[in-house]
Amino acid sequence: MSIQTRLISSIAKVFPDRISGNDISFLSGFADEPLSFQIAYKNGENTPYRPLYIKVENDGCLWEEYKVAYVPVINAVTLYPDKYYDSHSAGLYPDILYKRQGNSEVENEGYYWQKIMFEKGEKHLINAASCWQSLWFTFGGKDKPCKAGKHNIIVNFYDSLTEELVAKESIELEFVDEKLGSQRLLYTNWFHCDCLADTYNVEMFSDRHFQIIENFAKAAADTGMNMILLPAFTPPLDISVGKERKTAQLVKVTKTGEGYEFDFSLMEKFIKICQKVGITHFEHCHMFSQWGSTSAPNIMGYENGEYKRIFGWENDSHCEEYEAFLKSYFTALVPVLEKTGVGKNVLFHISDEPSSKHIDNYKKCREAITPYIKGYQCGDAISHFDVYKEAGVQTPIISIESPDMSKFVEDCDNCWLYYTGESLREGNTNRLISTTAPRNRAVGLVMFYFGMKGFLHWGFNYYYDKLSHGVVDPKVNPCNYGNYPGTSFMVYPDNDGTALMSTRMKVFYEGILDYEALCRFAELTNRQTAIDFIEKHFGKIVINYCPNDDLTLINFRKALNEEIKKYI
C-alpha cells in the first residue's frame, strides 16, 4: 500500500483534486524569521481510510505543525473577477489551520486482532484518503529561533496499522546569521470585541471575554499584527444611520453637573493584555460617525444613576455638548496612555471613509480634536486624493482600489494601504480565500516599492453579515459578508475560545517579512539600492503587480537573502 506525497511551498494550495504550486527543496530566511512549507498527501489506493502518524527529524529546531482543513466556498469571485483566482467556481478551499502537537508519542489502542497506533493526546489525527490533503510546517521565528546555518528537515509518514514507513519528504532550511529586528511596518486588522462576545455567548468585557480577547490578540501578534483597535467607545462602523451595534465600550463615563468623569480601568486591562501578547501600538476607535462624520458615535454613560446613551446619531458632530465632551475625554486620556506605556504609539481616527462631499464636515471634526492629540498620529481610510489634500488628512490610509493611487505615492511619504475585498480589480494584491496565495504574499513587495508605512484591513474577526446583522460561524459559511469568501475575517473561532489561524494569515505575514527584509537591505545599503534590486528581478513594479506562480517570490527572497549576506 502506497502513500503519495509532495513537498510544496506555503504559497502553493492543495485542493482535493489538484495541487496549485511547485515542489520545493530549499527555503531561506533570517534568524528570527519563521519559514513555512507544506506536504500534500493522499492514499495511493482508492480507499477512504488510511490512518497515519508522522515523525519529524531535525537537528534541534523548534517548529509548529498544522493540519490544513477545507472550507465550503459558495461564491468564489468578487465583482470584477480576473485570472488571479484559484478558481472562479464554488467548492472546497484550503484555509483553516488546526494545530497539532508534533512528534506525539504513539500507542496501540487497536482490537486484539488488529493493531492501531494512535498519537496520544492528538486532537487532529491524520487520515489519508483518495483525495489530496496537506500538512503545514513552520520552523523558526522570534519565539522559536533556529541556529544560523543550514538545517535538513525530514518528515516521515507511518502507517498507523502496520507502523511501516510509507513516505518521506525532506527540505533544507537556511537561517541567515542576521535578524530582521523589531517590525517597521505598522499593521492592524480591525478587532471586533462584540463579535467575540456574540460568538461565544459571553458577557462583554467579563473575565471570560477577556480570556478570549487575549487568545485572539495573541494569534494576531504571532503573525505580525502589532497594532489593535482600541474600543474606548463602541466603534461607529458597519451600521446603518440611526442603528446601533452591540455596545463594546471600555471607558466608563459618568455625566456630572460639572462635566464628565471617566473610569479607564477596563481600558487599562485591555491594553495590558494586548501588550502581554506582543501588541505594541493601538488604534483608537473613530470619534465621529462613519461615511460622513455627521454625528457623534454611540457613547453610553451614567447620568443621575441611570445608565443610558448620552451621545449618538441624534447628536450633531459639531454640537457644543459633544465638543465639551471631547475636550474632557482627551484631557483625561493622555495621562492613561502614558501610565500604561502606550505613549505616542497610538493612531487616532476621525471618521471612516469620508468622500468629497464630506470634506467640509470632516475638516471641522479634525479641527475639533487636533488640539488634544498633537504629537500623535491621526489618519483615516480614504480613496480620493482631493479628500486627502483638502481635508488635511495627516496619515492617508489608501484603498488598494483607489483610482488616485499614483498621486498618493508621489505626494505623500507616510501613506498606508488598506483592503476592502469586494471590488477587487485586475491584479491587485488581496487575500480572499479564493485568490491565489502569491497574490496575497505580493503585498510586502508592493508596499515597500511604493513606500507604504502601514497596512489596515477592516476584518480580523468580523463574524456578522453586512451592517452588523446576524452571527455566523465562518468554518461553515466563510462567505458570510456579501458572499465574498474570507473578506471579513482572518481567523476562525474554535469551540474553546481560541483562534484558529488561516493559511491566508500566515502567507500575508510572509509578505510582511519580505517587506522587512527589504527594509533591512535598505538599512545595510540604501533605499535606492533596494529598489534597483527589485527592478533587476521584476522591472518597474505597478501597484497591481501579481506573480503568476509561487516560485517567483520564493526565488526572489532567496536571491535577496544571498545579496544581504554580502553586507553582514
Summary of the structure (lengths in Angstrom):
residues: 568
radius of gyration: 24.7
end to end distance: 49.9
largest distance: 82.6
contacts: 1961
relative contact order: 0.14
helix: 27%
strand: 28%
